[in-house]
Every structure is written in structure tokens, then in C-alpha cells.
Amino acid sequence: MKIIIAGGSGGLGRRISADLGGRGHEIVVLTRTARPGSANRQIEWDGKTVGPWADELAGAAVINLCGALVDRPPTAANIALLTRSRVEPTRALVQAAAGIATPPAVWVQMSTLAIYGDAGDTVLDESARPADGPAQMPGVARPWEEAARDARAARQVILRTGVVLDPLTPAMKRLTGLVRFGLGGRIGTGRQWVSWLHFADFQAIVRACLDDQG
């Protein structure tokens, strides 16, 4: 399978690319800056506008992982950055897919459980209604998903996942770093829910999304 990975040069993207490439798939990474020595073909784009790369999407699988890391204070400027870094690339991909003769075979669109806001002890599944706030959670996730809503593809999967963790992920490195500096321990009441996902399970989910024809 030919797989186009937008955001494939990020922490998750590089490992997903390596996993899928190692399984015999043809990997094409859309990146703002090509990295020397990559095992996969790289195509530079600006993450905003449609370019010659659009033809690569024809009949391929698309995995959209674009988005700045959320590890930043929830200021208005940072919320705007988080939103823009997700919405603009998604819109460019959607526009590109709309202009080619053969649509992508499958579109795997990254999203987040933050779309449900602070739901407390409520059990959530796909039927749960996205929350209206706070701005740094649903305020980013809702326009992100809306940007992908009209994507032209034979099949689309939207992944609302928690934080992906293992020793090599940026989130785990930040958490363990805080603990090493003596800043670990309980935060607030200590009763907050933290939804997380091991990277091995995230990889398996992505593979299932590509393979599942149901």
C-alpha cells in the first residue's frame, strides 16, 4: 500500500513511518523540511497550500498527524498556534483530495479525547457529544475535526486518542524529566482522569485503520 503521512517527520510520525515501511508499504512523508538520510521518500510542502504533491494522494492511504505539540501554557496565542497548526494542513489535504481523479482509499485523521473537555467521571465513547470548552481542549479539537469532515476518500477514520506514551515519546520524556527534577507528585486534588495510550497500541490501531475494510 502507498501511504502518505502528513506530519511524518514528527515524533509519532517518524516511528509510524518506520513501522509501516518495515512492513513493506511505500511511505511518502509530507514535511516542511526534508531530513537527510530518511529511509522514506520525502516531499516538501508548506502545510497550507496545494502543490504538485497532491497527485501523490490518488488511491493512496492518507495519515494526517499534523499539529504542534500541546505542551505549552493555554494562552490565546498558544491556542491559536495549536489550532492553526492542525486546521491549515488538514484543509490543504482536503482541498488536494478534492482535485484529483482518484480519491484516497482511506483517510486516517488524528484527533484527541480533549474534544470532550473535562468530563469528570463520565464514561465516554464515540456517541458522546463534544464539549464547548475549555478553549485549549474542544476549542482546538472541534475545528480540527471539522476541517477534515468533507475529505474525499473511500473511507475515513477519525482517531480520538489520549496522550500516547512510552519512553521515547515527547510526553513521557517531559513527565519523567519533571520527576527527576523533584517536581513529580500529586497535581491539584489528584482525582483528575488522565487518559493515555501506549505507543505499541497506537501503532496497532493505525494498522487496523488501514486494513479494516468494514
Secondary structure by P-SEA (a helix, b strand, c coil): cbbbbcccccaaaaaaaaaaaaaccbbbbbcccccccccbbbbbcccccccccccccccbbbbbbccccccccccaaaaaaaaaacaaaaaaaaaaaacccccccbbbbbbccccccccccccccccbbbbcccccccaaaaaaaaaaccccccbbbbbbcccccccccaaaaaaaaaaaaccccccccccbbbbbbcaaaaaaaaaaaacccc
